[in-house]
Amino acid sequence: QVQLVESGGGLVQPGGSLRLSCAASGIITSANAMAWYRQAPGKERELVARITSGANTWYADSVKGRFTISRDNSVNTVYLQMNSLKPEDTAVYYCSARWSAYWGQGTQVTVSS
């Protein structure tokens, strides 16, 4: 049974940073494509960043240069480091595995002063 558990969300001021974690069980993160999506109120869910099994990364234009996706194989966890946060980054952030076959429950990120 695959489980993805996100953590690290919260309230942060504009310009601040957060690091989201996605702890996986039942699936090996290093052997699968892992991704972070987000969904803001009233908007569709969008892909934010992806890392493949070959460690290739992709980022949405809106977060390029500010967000970094990475993984720690020793703890089977994927991270999303978010810097220079903006109010428009406010959303529920979801971890996804194996090209959206599996999803976590999400963690809320709110960027506000």
Phi, psi and omega in degrees: 000126182273131174229136175236122184240114180271151174205167175104356178287173179161194180259130180219150179281154175306138183090350181278184183228153172216153172237119176268145177238147175229102179272124185252145171222149182080003179206143180265114186297325183289342182260004184224157171288129179238145185214159171244132174242167173215154178221116177270158180304129178077006181239163178282157176292136182231149177284131181257312183202151179219146172230130182270176178296334177272008178071018171283140182241153178221143179226146171294148181303327184291343182240357182302133180086349180245326183251148176224126175262140180207173177215152175243104185295332183293335179240011175052048186228142176247144183238157169228106175275123183242116179244164178050049185295146181239157178305328181287355173277354179299125183181170166271128183256131183241141171266142181224147180232153174053058175054049174073018177287331182229147183224149170272182183272346176098155176222136185278132172240123179236124179248110185201149176265000000 
